[in-house]
Amino acid sequence: MNKEEYIKQSEQDLLHTYNRYGVIFEFGKRVYLFDTNGRKYLDFAAGIGVCALGYDNEEYNQALKDQIDKLMHTSNLYYNLPIIKAAGMLKKASGMDRVFFTNSGAEAIEGAIKAAKKYAYTRDGHAGHEMIAMKKSFHGRSLGALSVTGNKNYQKPFEPLLEGVRFAEFNDLDSVKELINEKTCGIIFETVQGEGGIYPASQEFMEGVAELCREHDILLILDEIQCGMGRCGEMFAWQSYGVKPDIMTSAKALGSGVPVGAFLMTERVAEKSLAPGDHGTTYGGNPFVGAAVCKVLEIMERDKMTKHVQMVSEYLWNRLEELRVKHACVIDHRGMGLLQGLQITLPVGDVSQKALERGLVLITAGSDVLRFIPPLVIEKGHVDEMFHILNQVLTELEA
Ligand SMILES: *Cc1c(COP(=O)(O)O)cnc(C)c1O
């Protein structure tokens, strides 16, 4: 079959939940993807922030192959070595105390919600607690995660969702304050909103919410699924704010391509939270994903990935500022580290399509934002290469 036939087959067989770009990637090298016609693309999407190490990392690949040959899965009825090591490394990287591994981001969010509810249940001796989430947030597609996702379009067909979730304006402390009542058990938000359009939490908001949480014994739940794992210049984006969550979630780059997520909590929360019988997963944290998490964390720490991100992301910031100044269609530039966005007045879908045709993989966020979320291993030269392609595309579409 040729490419067109494969695509036709795909559209016949797979449930149509995505409008896909007409390309089939076959393999990757470092920060480039190659399609079935042998065409090369510079990747500024990293599989939606997953492929932090880029592609074809020999050390990572070898660690996975070795683990496949040893043991893939045992279930959580038994201990397993890779995940014990992974949990220790993740605790060290985050400063959190307890880890539960999941298979996806949405499941990490589900677990975080349950953990907060159980904490409040133990403390108060009864259920019926509520959560505060943010407008424009994104936490995943399962029903619990969807319930805290501040996007009516995603929610509407699936209502009724979880009861007792109320939405505040992100970065508006008063709007959070207004929603707090005696039932509130958790406040959840992304340290940097991703899908909603790349909005970092302001320092004031972060500190203010943390203070409110302390005052009312509400749990601060930070979703670091997209912005964490080194992407924003620290291992986890909240670490640059000088606050600490009670519960946090991770996924995406955590396995750099292997499906794995996690929710973590402090010991104070864990003591009153999920206990045997309260939560579980068959696959979650199996030896295979454990080996991946260990290798990712090991490489990130050894290669001082956060330092590299700080350096290259500043360069990306400056080059995107050039585009902002140069092109009238660019109306805002936001972000943190290697998670940046350009808000534009041109149709973002057209820009990403044209970029793809010119060999640049670029994705969007929200309805009017170009999202820059490359592998963390990109270099300045790759930023320049992206700049030139995007500059051409914007010039052409503005004409
Ligand atoms: C991607 C994402 C999720 C959901 O993760 P899945 O693995 O797709 O379930 C949740 N929160 C944030 C911030 C994300 O970016």
The ligand as a Gaussian input file, in Angstrom:
#p B3LYP/6-31G(d) Opt

LIG

0 1
 C       -1.885000      15.840000      28.133000
 C       -2.356000      16.375000      29.419000
 C       -3.195000      15.628000      30.263000
 C       -3.766000      14.282000      29.876000
 O       -2.797000      13.332000      29.635000
 P       -3.171000      12.011000      28.775000
 O       -1.931000      11.171000      28.860000
 O       -3.502000      12.459000      27.395000
 O       -4.328000      11.371000      29.439000
 C       -3.520000      16.175000      31.493000
 N       -3.060000      17.373000      31.883000
 C       -2.258000      18.117000      31.092000
 C       -1.760000      19.432000      31.580000
 C       -1.887000      17.657000      29.838000
 O       -1.127000      18.406000      29.043000

